[in-house]
Each structure stands twice: as structure tokens, then as C-alpha cells.
Amino acid sequence: MERSTEEMSRRERKRYIKKLQEDLEREFEEPLKNLSKTQGKILVKMIEREQKRPMYDLVKELRGGFTAIYWSTFAYFYGYHLNRGYVEGDDPILDMVLKDFNISYDIDKPEYVLPPNYKASGQVKK
């Protein structure tokens, strides 16, 4: 997000984020509304683990401080602290679930590298 909006003025960035949010809401609102509390917690932890930041900081950066406080208070009523973020080792079962559903994608370090004797046809030279 930062890379795609760094050249924009503050007003353009806000418009871009608002448009992006509307598009995402249109596509994902219904499936996300049907999540259970546990599924929602796992989703938040997956996002925090991937971003290496608490959800509170992400909301604050993208939607503003007042909205971040609102959602933090709302989450507190359900026993979740958005400021804390993902801490590996706090919940071993959650850690196992998150490792099973590892969605990390690292552009700079691909997990699979083609062997040096690979041909474009898909066959390996001997």
C-alpha cells in the first residue's frame, strides 16, 4: 500500500484508499459477516503475523485514529486487544493453526527455485 501511494498527495491517497475499501467491501463483506468469533480471531492473527504489526496500527494508518480506537474498544468487549498484536507462543494451538495455514508470500525470496538444468519445455536436461 505504501509503495503504491507514496507519490500521491494526502488527498489523493485518501481517495485511493476509500475507493479500494469500497471495492474490497463489495467483494468480501458477505463472507466476512458470516465468520464466527474464533474464525475472526484467526483471520486477525494471520494478518498481524503476516504484516508483523498489530491490527490497531494497521487500522490507524489506513482509517485514522478515531476509527482505530472505536474498533479497539469494540474488540475489547469480545476479549481481544487490538494493540497487542500477534505474539508467537502465547497460544500454542493458535500457533499450530497459523503454521498450517501459512499464507506468507515473499517476493524477494521465492520458496521454489528452478534447477539449473531446467529447460523451458519442462523437461530436465541430463
N, C-alpha and C positions, 0 to 999 in steps of 0.2 A: 504494500500500500504506500509506504513512504517513497519508494523509488518511482512509482507511477505518478505521484502528486508533488514531488519536490520542486518541479519547475512552475507549479501553479501558484497564483496568489491565494491568500486566505479565503477570499470569497469564492474563487473557482474551485478550490479544494472542498469547501463545504457543499457546494452544488454537486460536485462529482460524488462525494460520499453519500449525499442524500439520494441521488439517482441510483447509486449502487445498492443502497439499503432498500429502496423500493423494489428493485429487480430481485434482490435476494428474498425479500418478504413474499413477493408474488410466487416465487418458486418453492420456498421451504416453509412457509408459515403453517400450513396444514399438517405436514408430518411432524413438525416440532411441537405443535399444540398437543399432539397425542402421546408425547413421551411421558413415562412415569417419572416420579421424583428421582428414582435410582438411575434411570436412563439419562435424565437431565444432568445429574451429578457426574456421571461417567463422561458425558459429552463435554462438560465444562472442564473436567480434569484432563481430557485428551487435548483440548485446545490449549490449556495452560501448559501442559507438558511440551507440546509442540512449539509454542511461542516462547517458552521459558520466562513467562511473565504472569502475574496474577490477572484474573479476569477483570478486576477492578481497574487496573491500569489500562487495559485494552479499551474498556468502555469509556473511561475518562478521556483517553486520547481521541477516540472516534466520535463520541457523542457528547462529551462535556462533563464537567464536574458534578453538576446538579443531577444529571441522569445517572451517573455512576453512584452517587450517594443513594438515590432512590432505589436502584437495583440491589445495592449492597444491603440496605435496610430490609428490602423485600426478601432477599435470600436469607438474612439473619433469622427471620421468623420461621424458616424451614430448617434451621440448624446448620446453615452453611455460611462461611465467612469468605466473601469475595476478595478481601485484602490479603488473605493468607497465601493463596495460590497452591500449586501442587508441590508437595514435599514428599519425595520418594522415601518409603519406609514407614510412613505414618499408618498406612492401611495396607498390609501385605496382600490381602485378597484383591484390592483395587489395583495394586501394582501388577499382579499377575494378569488381571483382565486387560490393563493398558498395554502390557507387553504382548499379549495375544493379538490385540488389535492395533499393532504398531502401524501408524499411518504416515510416519515420517518420510519425507521426500527431500533429499539433499541434492541440489542441482550441481554443486561443485564437486561432490564425491559420489559418483554413481556406484551403486552396490554391485552391479554386474559389468564387467569389462570383457569385451570380445577377446578371444585368444589371438595371439599374434599370427597364427596360421589359418585364420578365418578368411574365406572367400565371400564375395558378395552373393554368390548363389546359395549360401547357407551351408555349403559343404566344407569340411575341414581338409586342408592340404596335408599330405603325408610327407 
